[in-house]
Amino acid sequence: MDSSPPSPGFAEFHRLVLEDPSLFAGLTGTAHPDAFVERVVAAGTARGCAFDGDQVRAALQAAQRAWFERHLP
């Protein structure tokens, strides 16, 4: 997976998700990772934010890696 910084579109969508509890809630509760990625891309597109599923997967992987690193002894 690509380790480049997220696109401006993805960064903007991330900001929107953090600022909008209803948007955040609409993205939670998706059990299957591919369905989650599709939902994120669709929600971003609906808000004029251009990014693709690979960028979402890379962000998820980076967040998971950061979480593990914070919790290692």
C-alpha positions in Angstrom: 0.0 0.0 0.0 1.0 3.6 -0.6 2.5 5.4 2.3 2.2 8.9 0.7 0.2 11.6 2.5 -3.5 11.5 2.1 -5.0 13.6 -0.7 -6.5 17.0 0.0 -9.9 15.5 -0.7 -9.4 12.7 1.9 -8.0 15.2 4.5 -11.0 17.4 4.0 -13.4 14.5 4.4 -11.6 13.4 7.5 -12.1 16.9 9.0 -15.8 16.8 8.1 -16.2 13.4 9.8 -14.6 14.7 13.0 -16.8 17.8 13.0 -20.2 16.1 12.1 -21.5 13.5 14.6 -24.2 12.4 12.2 -21.7 11.7 9.4 -19.5 9.9 11.9 -22.4 7.8 13.1 -23.4 7.0 9.5 -20.0 5.5 8.9 -19.9 3.3 12.0 -21.4 -0.1 12.3 -20.1 -1.5 9.1 -18.7 -4.9 9.9 -17.0 -5.8 6.6 -13.9 -3.7 5.7 -14.7 -3.5 2.0 -18.2 -2.3 2.7 -16.8 0.3 5.0 -14.4 1.6 2.4 -17.2 1.8 -0.2 -19.4 3.7 2.3 -16.5 6.2 3.1 -15.8 6.8 -0.6 -19.5 7.3 -1.4 -19.9 9.7 1.5 -16.8 11.6 0.5 -18.0 11.8 -3.2 -21.4 13.1 -2.0 -19.6 15.9 -0.2 -17.3 16.8 -3.1 -14.2 15.2 -1.7 -12.2 13.3 -4.2 -10.3 10.2 -3.0 -10.4 6.4 -3.7 -10.6 3.2 -1.8 -6.9 2.7 -1.8 -6.4 6.0 0.1 -9.1 4.9 2.7 -7.3 1.5 3.2 -3.9 3.2 3.6 -5.4 5.6 6.2 -6.9 2.6 8.1 -3.6 0.8 8.0 -1.7 3.9 9.2 -4.2 4.4 12.0 -3.9 0.7 13.1 -0.1 0.9 13.0 -0.1 4.1 15.1 -2.5 2.4 17.6 -0.2 -0.6 18.0 2.9 1.6 18.3 1.2 3.6 21.1 0.4 0.5 23.0 3.7 -1.4 22.7 5.8 -1.6 25.9 
